[in-house]
Amino acid sequence: MLLTVSATLFAQNTEEDKINDVLDGWHLAAANADFEAYFDKMTEDGVFLGTDAMENWQNDEFRTFSKPYFDKGKAWSFTAVQRNIYVGESADFAWFDELLDTQMKICRGSGVLKKINGQWKIAHYVLSIAVPNDNVAELVQIKEEKDNALLQELKKKQ
């Protein structure tokens, strides 16, 4: 029984290590403006949600949006300073959250990975700017006008 528990824990750590490598490599590929390496770490139907309310990028759209940044040799630079990884029981999907050091200061990333042909791929990623609770009222005031206009537009589409 102890051997089974040890083997399960070892396998879990191995999967977490592989996922860490994928995520760290993904962030490094962006910092190095390596377009192919970056998108190779995402699923073909991957989704990237950016910090703007309307940034819901499907993989092809995200490639098109990102390409000019990568072509200029400077995409973005995110470094994880804290990360939590959770692997599903079937070990073919995982989810995570991370705090990032970025040009926007501290951000939070979270997402889902799927194991495809034995390789972990990012299927869904959400980037958000971390706002200290003490600054929320100020931030709401800054974005209130644009948010109200966007909310009206979105409600009309319902």
Buried (B, 14 or more C-beta within 10 A) or exposed (E): EEEEEEEEEEEBEEBBEBBBEBBBBBBBBBBBBBBEBBBEBBBEEBBBBBEEEEEEBEBEEBBEEBEEBBEEEEBBBBEBEEBEBEBBEEEBBBBBBBBBBBEBEBBBBBBBBBBEEEEBBBBBBBBBEEEEEEEEEEEEEEEEEEEEEBEEEEEEEE
